Amino acid sequence: MKSSVILLLLVEIFLVQHVAVLSVQQDFDFFYFVQQWPGSHQDTVQGCSSKPGKIKSDFGIHGLWPNYVDGTYPTYCDFENPFNPTSISDIEKKLQKNWPVIDCPNNDGLKFWGHEWDKHGTCSESILDQEEYFEKALKLKKKIKLLHILHKEGIKPDGGFYSSYQIKKAIEDEIEVTPFISCNDDESGNSQLYKVYVCVDKYAKKFIHCPVLPKGSCSSSKIYFPRFGHIDTVETGDDALDV
């Protein structure tokens, strides 16, 4: 009799845990779609491979991250569905171009993309499977061509300084929602343009006003936009930036 009761308790515990995992996968509220500038990434601990010629002179995708409206976020929601490289075989070249690896050591991207799926993508799998997760990120990048948007407003990676207002307004005028700008500091202590966050609905289809903003901010209202590649050859046409 006691063994039966213990067995029932164990079954109940398993079911509660299983339901809890499923609820984490399904009840996120929105995504952060994050792009980063490689010329600023080289000033991070892992950014030693950010060299013009090896990495495209363009903003690259960092991630598509499920979040809750209370400012928290789920991670590693399904260890039974790890990254499968065959899921992105048809779009791998597009990922190499638009979701590049800019950490050291630079590799073919599978480790980086696998990390993003395992940590973040699994928490959206009730809506997006692995291939859809990466395809949605590529489509979002096509909708928000940051370098082109900024270049149109005279904001260029030319080693100059621009106000945070200028940068945010240029992007907001294009996509009709306000982005969040993240900075890091270069060796001279300049606050430089690093990452751009845009909020996206939970189906990863449309940009939305952010229910909550990420933590941190730029330490200065004047933001340095470091060179990366040749400013005279910045790609701004639709074909050049197409994914």
Steps between C-alpha positions, in 0.01 A plus 500: 500500500774742594691425180189580295458833675866586443469407133194722462682789665794458266269497200329817622835674550607402148177631349524830687858548382408406145208745493726771645752450220228516236358818650842664484522412132159643418435806712772746399367840400726644231845481341801725510655501153862606550761610246859601578769708334821296448725806527389542862497132586877482466524695826335216691692210654409262217505747213853447372386354168302803386720588206387672177507258211433199719172640631262700281492875572141494616292449811466130566232310687583415859177329592125467516418473870163416663414727794231566759337836557628504858859528375599137557560242231499122460808300398586141410138389488537162332810287536330230295502715187862610453627686197502287185735639229291339226211731595687800358684331211286681240570843649851456638662734246249772588575449869875527436440834330238647732555318832881488504729369770709792624642343813837327522564245378304569183338182371227388261220624723347171606615538860365858522167423332467184705549700819234750394249224425571299815489802732232715336338323208376204702292743705303597189460152352127488569477756219820460296692186414876519451499593132220754549686658791803582287295589192297750703818669620624532142167650389510751785848610398373551148225724640738708713817568300670703768806616311287615209254678732774685685698579186195672347501741795871571474590268789800301380771277649756770433652538845268788578267580788120507477233567758294213634195700394622510138556126490170406664298745291648375173398145584162593647408705193562190287333225706256709710612362836774623731818289517722453802867590452773317687858630520838379614817700560805500277859525623471880518184483709267606220145370528455328167204359308496127566157334490154599385197331657158503335194336653303252292168326561509138622443371146813685383304674227469868589685764698325620815558763766712343772296392805821526701849617410824307555724598787792738447543806284764703322724694739493807277244675281773531237558158346809402305443301180834323436630421156484143376602450142511780247241772545505575127378150425219472755225292344170687504304370205210258544676228300823533697320465833251239387488170686 
